[in-house]
């Protein structure tokens, strides 16, 4: 198994409140990439929201393959958004991408 740092982009169609942001971050905190060597060196934030309500979520995901890591990250982000009051239409996601790989040889 390998630890991947995955970035999942999206858009908050109607914006995001401070309470919703805190909820999303709390639900995703166990996958915070700051816990990886890559996350520490790059100073990655768990959730970044731009002025135009686009966002990026960066997660640490352990998986056997890149595609499995990307799929797991999308599932985690989707669940956190749903549990925080966002439907798929309120916060559509873009394609996940590997931002980094943290493995020991």
PESULTA-V320863 format. One record per helix or strand of 3 or more residues. SS is the DSSP state (A for helix, B for strand). FROM is the first residue (numbers start at 1). TO is the last residue. If there is no record, write none. Layout:
BEGIN
SS;FROM;TO
SS;FROM;TO
END
This chain:
BEGIN
B;2;11
A;18;31
A;33;35
A;37;42
B;47;49
B;54;63
A;66;83
B;97;102
END
